[in-house]
Amino acid sequence: GNNTRTDKIKFMMYFNAAFVHLATCCYFGQMLSNE
């Protein structure tokens, strides 16, 4: 019931944070290598 829903939301939040972290690293990496 409620537990599965909160677990899914928690997982999505972790996944979102990891994705943003990766995207930011790649973005800054490209910026640094361009200079």
SULVENZI-V661061 format. One record per residue. N is the residue number from 0. RES is the residue in one letter. PHI is phi in degrees with one decimal (none if undefined). PSI is psi in degrees with one decimal (* if undefined). D_FIRST is the distance of its C-alpha to the first C-alpha in Angstrom with 2 decimals. Layout:
n->N res->RES phi->PHI psi->PSI d_first->D_FIRST
n->N res->RES phi->PHI psi->PSI d_first->D_FIRST
This chain:
n->0 res->G phi->none psi->-108.1 d_first->0.00
n->1 res->N phi->-67.1 psi->-37.3 d_first->3.79
n->2 res->N phi->-58.9 psi->-45.5 d_first->5.60
n->3 res->T phi->-61.7 psi->-38.8 d_first->5.84
n->4 res->R phi->-66.6 psi->-46.1 d_first->6.85
n->5 res->T phi->-66.1 psi->-35.8 d_first->9.20
n->6 res->D phi->-62.6 psi->-41.6 d_first->10.44
n->7 res->K phi->-65.6 psi->-42.2 d_first->11.39
n->8 res->I phi->-64.3 psi->-42.0 d_first->13.08
n->9 res->K phi->-62.4 psi->-41.9 d_first->14.79
n->10 res->F phi->-63.2 psi->-42.8 d_first->15.98
n->11 res->M phi->-63.9 psi->-37.7 d_first->17.35
n->12 res->M phi->-65.2 psi->-43.8 d_first->19.11
n->13 res->Y phi->-63.3 psi->-42.9 d_first->20.67
n->14 res->F phi->-62.8 psi->-43.3 d_first->21.69
n->15 res->N phi->-60.3 psi->-46.8 d_first->23.22
n->16 res->A phi->-62.0 psi->-42.9 d_first->25.11
n->17 res->A phi->-64.2 psi->-41.4 d_first->26.43
n->18 res->F phi->-64.5 psi->-45.0 d_first->27.55
n->19 res->V phi->-62.9 psi->-40.3 d_first->29.31
n->20 res->H phi->-61.7 psi->-46.4 d_first->30.90
n->21 res->L phi->-62.6 psi->-46.0 d_first->32.21
n->22 res->A phi->-61.0 psi->-41.7 d_first->33.48
n->23 res->T phi->-64.7 psi->-42.3 d_first->35.24
n->24 res->C phi->-61.9 psi->-46.2 d_first->36.86
n->25 res->C phi->-62.8 psi->-42.7 d_first->38.10
n->26 res->Y phi->-61.3 psi->-49.6 d_first->39.35
n->27 res->F phi->-67.8 psi->-34.6 d_first->41.29
n->28 res->G phi->-61.3 psi->-42.2 d_first->42.50
n->29 res->Q phi->-66.4 psi->-42.0 d_first->44.02
n->30 res->M phi->-60.6 psi->-43.5 d_first->45.57
n->31 res->L phi->-68.0 psi->-38.6 d_first->47.15
n->32 res->S phi->-75.1 psi->-19.9 d_first->48.49
n->33 res->N phi->-73.4 psi->-30.0 d_first->49.96
n->34 res->E phi->-77.0 psi->* d_first->52.26
